[in-house]
Amino acid sequence: MSKNEIVNEKSIRTMYHRDCALLGVFVIGMWSILIPVMLTVLHLAPNGTVKAIVICVAMISGAALSWGMLAVFFHIRRNRDAIYREDLENLAVLKGQKK
């Protein structure tokens, strides 16, 4: 099986969709951990100032992490052919070496 047979648009699209789904899982996982932790800390906060600081830090952290994931999504969408073609070619080389 040659590299051209392994590296095609369908395999690139499959890897891209898997990575996008994984990014979505990471974002959902991050928020599903961040929100309960923030709510627990808010119950422990002694006054309104501390509560405001906790909310600000949580929202800034969540926004920064979400923005980072969004940046990764745009990067792989813009460069998916180059990124995944190289991955698939290297995978083909590794499979060829194992035989």
C-alpha positions as semicolon CSV with decimal commas, in nm:
position;residue;x (nm);y (nm);z (nm)
1;M;0,000;0,000;0,000
2;S;0,158;0,331;-0,107
3;K;0,151;0,659;0,081
4;N;-0,095;0,804;-0,170
5;E;-0,344;0,529;-0,096
6;I;-0,323;0,595;0,279
7;V;-0,323;0,976;0,256
8;N;-0,651;1,085;0,100
9;E;-0,914;1,349;0,169
10;K;-1,137;1,106;0,359
11;S;-0,865;1,009;0,607
12;I;-0,769;1,375;0,656
13;R;-1,134;1,467;0,714
14;T;-1,175;1,180;0,962
15;M;-0,873;1,290;1,167
16;Y;-0,989;1,652;1,156
17;H;-1,338;1,564;1,282
18;R;-1,190;1,348;1,560
19;D;-0,969;1,635;1,672
20;C;-1,261;1,881;1,664
21;A;-1,471;1,643;1,873
22;L;-1,182;1,606;2,118
23;L;-1,152;1,984;2,146
24;G;-1,524;2,001;2,221
25;V;-1,487;1,735;2,491
26;F;-1,199;1,929;2,646
27;V;-1,398;2,254;2,654
28;I;-1,704;2,085;2,803
29;G;-1,487;1,900;3,054
30;M;-1,307;2,218;3,155
31;W;-1,632;2,408;3,216
32;S;-1,792;2,112;3,393
33;I;-1,502;2,111;3,639
34;L;-1,456;2,488;3,666
35;I;-1,819;2,572;3,749
36;P;-1,864;2,326;4,040
37;V;-1,527;2,424;4,186
38;M;-1,620;2,792;4,159
39;L;-1,956;2,730;4,327
40;T;-1,791;2,535;4,609
41;V;-1,536;2,810;4,666
42;L;-1,812;3,072;4,663
43;H;-1,982;2,893;4,953
44;L;-1,656;2,912;5,147
45;A;-1,589;3,280;5,071
46;P;-1,633;3,503;5,377
47;N;-1,756;3,821;5,203
48;G;-1,870;3,976;4,877
49;T;-1,526;4,100;4,775
50;V;-1,376;3,754;4,789
51;K;-1,676;3,615;4,600
52;A;-1,632;3,877;4,328
53;I;-1,262;3,793;4,298
54;V;-1,339;3,420;4,276
55;I;-1,597;3,480;4,003
56;C;-1,360;3,707;3,808
57;V;-1,071;3,461;3,828
58;A;-1,294;3,170;3,727
59;M;-1,441;3,356;3,430
60;I;-1,103;3,485;3,312
61;S;-0,954;3,136;3,341
62;G;-1,248;2,976;3,161
63;A;-1,247;3,239;2,889
64;A;-0,870;3,209;2,835
65;L;-0,885;2,830;2,814
66;S;-1,187;2,841;2,582
67;W;-1,016;3,101;2,363
68;G;-0,706;2,880;2,347
69;M;-0,914;2,583;2,235
70;L;-1,084;2,802;1,976
71;A;-0,743;2,913;1,848
72;V;-0,638;2,549;1,812
73;F;-0,962;2,477;1,623
74;F;-0,900;2,764;1,378
75;H;-0,537;2,655;1,335
76;I;-0,622;2,296;1,247
77;R;-0,910;2,408;1,024
78;R;-0,684;2,648;0,833
79;N;-0,389;2,405;0,806
80;R;-0,558;2,066;0,819
81;D;-0,421;1,937;0,491
82;A;-0,060;2,005;0,587
83;I;-0,101;1,885;0,946
84;Y;-0,285;1,562;0,879
85;R;-0,109;1,474;0,554
86;E;0,223;1,477;0,739
87;D;0,077;1,270;1,024
88;L;-0,065;1,011;0,786
89;E;0,257;0,992;0,585
90;N;0,461;0,937;0,902
91;L;0,214;0,673;1,017
92;A;0,253;0,494;0,683
93;V;0,632;0,502;0,721
94;L;0,608;0,360;1,074
95;K;0,374;0,084;0,960
96;G;0,615;0,003;0,677
97;Q;0,907;-0,027;0,918
98;K;0,720;-0,271;1,143
99;K;0,671;-0,525;0,861
